[in-house]
Amino acid sequence: MKLLTHNMMQSHVKGISRRFPLLIKPETVRVVEQEFNPDFVRRMLGRIEYEALQQAMTWLGHEGKLPKDCPSEDENNEDILKAIHHALLEVEMVEGKLVCPESGREFPVKNGIPNMLLNEDEV
């Protein structure tokens, strides 16, 4: 599961108010190089929750690899854009769990695919 995906996900357990960000408990993490597209990264800057991305990088053992503050969508520094590209698209959790921040409900991640299905009593 790429961190771009994680940044867009939330818990849908009924009766909770704090749904985001899902906590990450990794078992297996990998880094897979992807083609760098600075325009894509710039477009994503306005759509992501930057603090949640920084937290996710910490949970996956990649702390300190992002700029402290979220750059603007007109950022031209290639090193900064590459760091964000790396976080969003190259760092992946292969196996582990996502945890609802309020209910503690765990959602398994297997082969990079999160299973967010709920039981009937959770809907």
C-alpha positions as CSV (number, residue, x, y, z in Angstrom):
1,M,0.0,0.0,0.0
2,K,1.5,3.3,-1.1
3,L,1.3,6.2,1.3
4,L,-0.7,8.2,-1.3
5,T,-3.4,5.6,-0.8
6,H,-3.1,5.7,2.9
7,N,-3.4,9.5,2.9
8,M,-6.8,9.2,1.2
9,M,-8.2,6.5,3.5
10,Q,-10.3,6.7,6.6
11,S,-12.2,4.4,9.0
12,H,-15.9,3.9,8.5
13,V,-16.7,2.2,11.8
14,K,-20.0,3.5,13.0
15,G,-20.3,5.8,16.0
16,I,-16.8,7.4,15.8
17,S,-15.8,11.0,14.9
18,R,-12.1,10.7,14.5
19,R,-11.6,8.6,11.3
20,F,-8.3,9.9,10.0
21,P,-5.4,9.2,9.8
22,L,-5.4,5.5,10.1
23,L,-2.4,4.4,12.3
24,I,0.1,2.1,10.6
25,K,1.6,-1.0,12.2
26,P,3.9,-2.3,9.5
27,E,5.3,-5.8,9.3
28,T,7.0,-5.6,5.9
29,V,7.9,-2.3,4.1
30,R,9.6,-2.0,0.8
31,V,10.8,0.8,-1.5
32,V,10.1,0.5,-5.2
33,E,11.4,3.1,-7.6
34,Q,8.8,4.8,-9.7
35,E,9.2,7.3,-12.6
36,F,9.4,10.8,-11.2
37,N,6.7,13.1,-12.5
38,P,7.1,16.6,-10.9
39,D,3.8,17.9,-12.3
40,F,1.9,15.0,-10.6
41,V,3.6,15.7,-7.3
42,R,2.8,19.4,-7.5
43,R,-0.9,18.6,-8.2
44,M,-1.0,16.2,-5.3
45,L,0.3,18.8,-2.8
46,G,-3.0,20.5,-2.6
47,R,-4.9,17.3,-2.1
48,I,-2.9,15.5,0.6
49,E,-2.8,15.9,4.3
50,Y,0.9,16.7,4.7
51,E,1.1,16.1,8.5
52,A,-0.5,12.6,8.0
53,L,2.1,11.9,5.3
54,Q,4.9,12.8,7.6
55,Q,3.5,10.7,10.4
56,A,3.1,7.7,8.0
57,M,6.7,8.0,7.0
58,T,7.7,7.9,10.7
59,W,5.6,4.8,11.3
60,L,7.3,3.1,8.3
61,G,10.8,4.0,9.5
62,H,11.5,6.8,7.1
63,E,11.4,9.7,9.5
64,G,13.0,13.0,8.5
65,K,13.0,12.4,4.8
66,L,10.4,15.1,4.1
67,P,10.6,18.9,4.3
68,K,9.2,20.2,7.7
69,D,6.5,22.2,6.0
70,C,4.3,21.4,3.0
71,P,5.6,23.2,-0.1
72,S,3.2,25.1,-2.3
73,E,1.8,23.8,-5.5
74,D,4.2,26.0,-7.5
75,E,7.3,24.4,-5.8
76,N,10.2,24.1,-8.3
77,N,12.9,22.7,-6.1
78,E,13.4,19.2,-7.7
79,D,15.0,17.8,-4.5
80,I,11.9,18.7,-2.5
81,L,9.5,17.3,-5.2
82,K,11.6,14.1,-5.3
83,A,11.4,13.7,-1.6
84,I,7.6,14.0,-1.7
85,H,7.4,11.7,-4.7
86,H,9.4,9.1,-2.8
87,A,7.1,9.3,0.2
88,L,3.8,9.2,-1.8
89,L,4.7,6.6,-4.5
90,E,7.9,4.6,-3.6
91,V,7.5,3.7,0.1
92,E,5.0,0.9,0.5
93,M,3.7,-1.2,3.3
94,V,3.4,-4.8,2.0
95,E,2.2,-6.5,5.2
96,G,0.8,-5.0,8.4
97,K,-2.3,-3.4,9.8
98,L,-4.1,-0.1,9.6
99,V,-5.7,0.9,12.9
100,C,-8.7,3.2,13.4
101,P,-7.5,6.1,15.5
102,E,-10.7,6.2,17.7
103,S,-12.1,2.6,17.9
104,G,-8.8,0.7,17.6
105,R,-10.3,-1.5,14.9
106,E,-7.5,-3.2,13.0
107,F,-7.6,-3.6,9.2
108,P,-5.1,-6.1,7.7
109,V,-2.9,-5.2,4.8
110,K,-1.7,-8.3,2.8
111,N,0.4,-8.1,-0.4
112,G,0.0,-4.3,-0.3
113,I,-3.8,-4.4,-0.3
114,P,-5.7,-3.0,2.7
115,N,-8.9,-4.9,3.6
116,M,-11.3,-2.3,4.9
117,L,-14.4,-4.5,5.1
118,L,-16.4,-4.1,8.2
119,N,-18.5,-6.7,10.1
120,E,-22.3,-6.2,10.1
121,D,-22.3,-4.8,13.6
122,E,-19.7,-2.1,12.7
123,V,-21.7,-0.6,9.8
